[in-house]
Amino acid sequence: MKQSDFEVPVRPYGKAELGHMYRGDDCKDRAARTWMDREISKCPGLREELRRLGYNTLQKCYTIAQVRAIFNAIGEPYFTAD
């Protein structure tokens, strides 16, 4: 999908930032990152696609291409970043 196909901007997001956008609560950043990791694991092929797009566990942010892959697999977050 292209940028215009999403209502939420496709841009680099921090792992915790994106997790908070999906969860929509005031959890700690670590819980938001853990939630994202679990959701990625639930989607068949998503982790492999992210790795193909250059993802590694030490990176702090998802790239634009990785965010697009996450949105395609999980759907857009309900909440927006402040």
C-alpha positions as CSV (number, residue, x, y, z in Angstrom):
1,M,0.0,0.0,0.0
2,K,1.1,3.6,-0.6
3,Q,1.3,6.3,2.0
4,S,-2.0,7.7,0.8
5,D,-3.8,4.4,1.5
6,F,-3.3,4.9,5.3
7,E,-5.0,7.5,7.5
8,V,-2.1,7.3,10.0
9,P,1.1,8.8,8.6
10,V,3.6,6.3,7.4
11,R,6.9,7.6,8.9
12,P,9.6,6.2,11.2
13,Y,8.2,5.4,14.6
14,G,10.0,4.4,17.8
15,K,9.1,0.9,19.0
16,A,7.4,2.2,22.2
17,E,5.7,5.0,20.3
18,L,4.1,2.7,17.9
19,G,3.2,0.2,20.7
20,H,1.4,3.1,22.6
21,M,-0.5,4.0,19.4
22,Y,-1.9,0.5,19.2
23,R,-2.5,0.0,22.9
24,G,-3.9,3.4,23.6
25,D,-3.1,3.3,27.3
26,D,-0.5,4.8,29.6
27,C,1.6,1.7,30.0
28,K,5.3,1.9,30.4
29,D,7.5,2.0,27.3
30,R,8.8,-1.4,27.9
31,A,5.3,-2.9,28.0
32,A,4.5,-1.1,24.7
33,R,7.6,-2.6,23.1
34,T,6.8,-6.0,24.4
35,W,3.2,-5.7,23.1
36,M,4.5,-4.8,19.6
37,D,6.9,-7.8,19.6
38,R,4.1,-10.2,20.6
39,E,1.8,-8.8,17.9
40,I,4.5,-9.1,15.3
41,S,5.0,-12.7,16.4
42,K,1.3,-13.5,15.9
43,C,1.3,-12.4,12.3
44,P,2.6,-15.2,10.0
45,G,5.5,-14.0,7.9
46,L,5.7,-10.5,9.4
47,R,8.9,-11.0,11.4
48,E,10.6,-12.4,8.3
49,E,9.3,-9.5,6.2
50,L,10.7,-7.0,8.7
51,R,14.1,-8.8,8.7
52,R,14.1,-8.6,4.9
53,L,13.5,-4.9,5.3
54,G,16.6,-4.6,7.5
55,Y,15.0,-5.0,11.0
56,N,17.2,-6.1,13.9
57,T,16.3,-6.3,17.5
58,L,18.7,-3.6,18.6
59,Q,17.2,-0.8,16.5
60,K,15.2,1.8,18.4
61,C,12.8,2.8,15.6
62,Y,11.0,1.1,12.7
63,T,11.8,2.5,9.3
64,I,9.1,3.7,6.9
65,A,9.2,0.4,5.0
66,Q,8.9,-1.5,8.2
67,V,6.0,0.6,9.4
68,R,4.2,0.0,6.1
69,A,4.7,-3.7,6.5
70,I,3.4,-3.6,10.1
71,F,0.3,-1.6,9.0
72,N,-0.4,-4.0,6.2
73,A,-0.1,-7.0,8.6
74,I,-1.7,-5.7,11.8
75,G,-3.7,-2.8,10.5
76,E,-3.4,0.8,11.4
77,P,-3.3,1.9,15.1
78,Y,-6.4,3.3,16.5
79,F,-4.6,6.1,18.4
80,T,-2.3,8.7,17.1
81,A,1.0,9.9,18.5
82,D,1.0,13.2,20.4
